[in-house]
Amino acid sequence: QVQLVESGGGLVQPGGSLRLSCAASGSGFSTYVMGWYRQSPGNQRDLVATITSGGSTNYVDHAKGRFTISRDGAKNTVYLQMNSLRPEDTAVYYCNARHILVDSIRYWGQGTQVTVSS
C-alpha cells in the first residue's frame, strides 16, 4: 500500500512558476513509476509526465521544455517543476504511482489545485 500526498499548488500569474511535491509513504517506492496527471473541469484526467526509479522521464508535448519531473529516493518524493505557466495549465494536479511489474496496481493522491490567472 502506498499513500501519496501532494502539495505546492496555488495561484500564479501567467509566465510564473510552481513546484509541486508528492510525498509517498509505505514500502517499495523504487518499485513504482511515478507520474503527474492533471484534470480540468469537464475534462478527463490526462498524463503530464512520468519518471522511473532509474530517472527515465517521459513528457506529453505541452509539458516539454516547460515542466521537469524529478524524484528523490531518499525522501520518497517526486516533484514537478512547472515554468512558463499558461492559463490553460489551470487544473487539479494528481500524483500517481504505478507498479513496475503489475500495471493494475496504481495509487493516486488527493490532488492539488493549480490556477494560472492574472
C-alpha positions in Angstrom: 0.0 0.0 0.0 1.2 3.5 -0.9 -0.2 6.8 0.3 0.5 9.9 -1.8 0.2 13.4 -0.6 0.6 16.3 -3.0 1.4 19.9 -2.1 2.7 23.1 -3.7 -0.4 24.1 -5.8 -1.7 27.7 -5.7 -2.5 30.8 -7.7 0.2 32.1 -10.1 0.3 34.6 -12.9 0.9 33.6 -16.5 4.6 33.1 -17.1 5.2 32.2 -13.5 6.5 29.0 -11.9 5.3 26.5 -9.3 6.9 23.4 -7.9 4.6 20.5 -6.9 5.6 17.9 -4.5 4.3 14.4 -3.9 5.3 12.6 -0.7 4.9 8.8 -0.7 4.6 6.7 2.3 4.6 2.9 2.5 7.0 0.5 1.1 8.7 -0.1 -2.2 9.0 3.5 -3.6 11.6 2.3 -6.1 9.2 -0.3 -7.5 6.8 2.3 -8.8 6.8 4.5 -11.8 5.8 7.9 -10.6 3.7 10.3 -12.6 1.8 13.6 -12.6 -1.6 13.9 -14.2 -4.0 16.8 -14.4 -7.7 17.3 -14.7 -9.6 20.5 -15.5 -13.4 20.9 -15.2 -15.3 18.9 -17.7 -12.2 17.1 -19.0 -10.7 13.7 -18.3 -7.6 13.2 -16.2 -4.6 13.3 -18.5 -1.0 12.4 -18.2 1.6 15.2 -17.8 4.9 13.4 -17.1 6.3 10.2 -15.7 9.6 9.1 -14.1 11.1 5.7 -13.3 13.2 4.8 -10.4 16.2 5.0 -12.7 15.4 8.6 -13.7 14.0 8.0 -17.1 11.4 10.6 -17.9 8.5 11.0 -20.3 6.5 14.2 -21.0 3.5 15.0 -23.1 4.0 17.6 -25.8 2.6 20.6 -23.9 5.0 19.9 -20.9 8.2 19.5 -22.9 10.6 22.4 -22.3 8.4 23.9 -19.5 7.9 21.2 -16.9 10.5 19.0 -15.2 9.7 15.9 -13.2 12.2 14.5 -10.7 12.3 12.1 -7.8 14.3 11.9 -4.6 14.5 8.2 -3.5 15.9 9.2 -0.1 12.8 11.3 0.7 10.3 9.1 -1.3 9.2 12.3 -3.0 8.5 13.2 -6.6 8.4 16.8 -7.9 7.0 18.6 -10.8 8.7 21.9 -11.6 6.5 24.0 -13.8 7.8 27.1 -15.6 6.3 29.5 -18.1 2.8 28.6 -16.9 -0.2 29.4 -19.0 -3.9 29.8 -18.2 -4.6 26.5 -19.9 -2.4 24.8 -17.3 -5.1 25.5 -14.7 -6.2 22.2 -13.3 -6.1 19.8 -10.4 -2.8 18.0 -10.5 -2.6 14.4 -9.2 0.3 12.3 -8.3 0.2 8.7 -9.4 2.2 5.6 -8.5 2.1 2.6 -10.9 3.8 -0.6 -10.0 6.6 -1.6 -12.5 5.5 -5.2 -12.6 1.8 -5.2 -12.0 0.2 -2.4 -14.1 -3.1 -2.7 -12.3 -1.6 -1.7 -9.0 -1.9 2.1 -9.0 -2.3 4.7 -6.3 -3.5 8.3 -6.5 -3.1 11.3 -4.3 -5.9 13.7 -3.4 -4.8 16.3 -5.9 -3.6 19.9 -5.6 -5.2 22.9 -7.4 -3.1 25.0 -9.8 -4.6 28.2 -11.1 -2.9 30.3 -13.6 -4.5 33.7 -13.9 -3.7 37.4 -13.9 
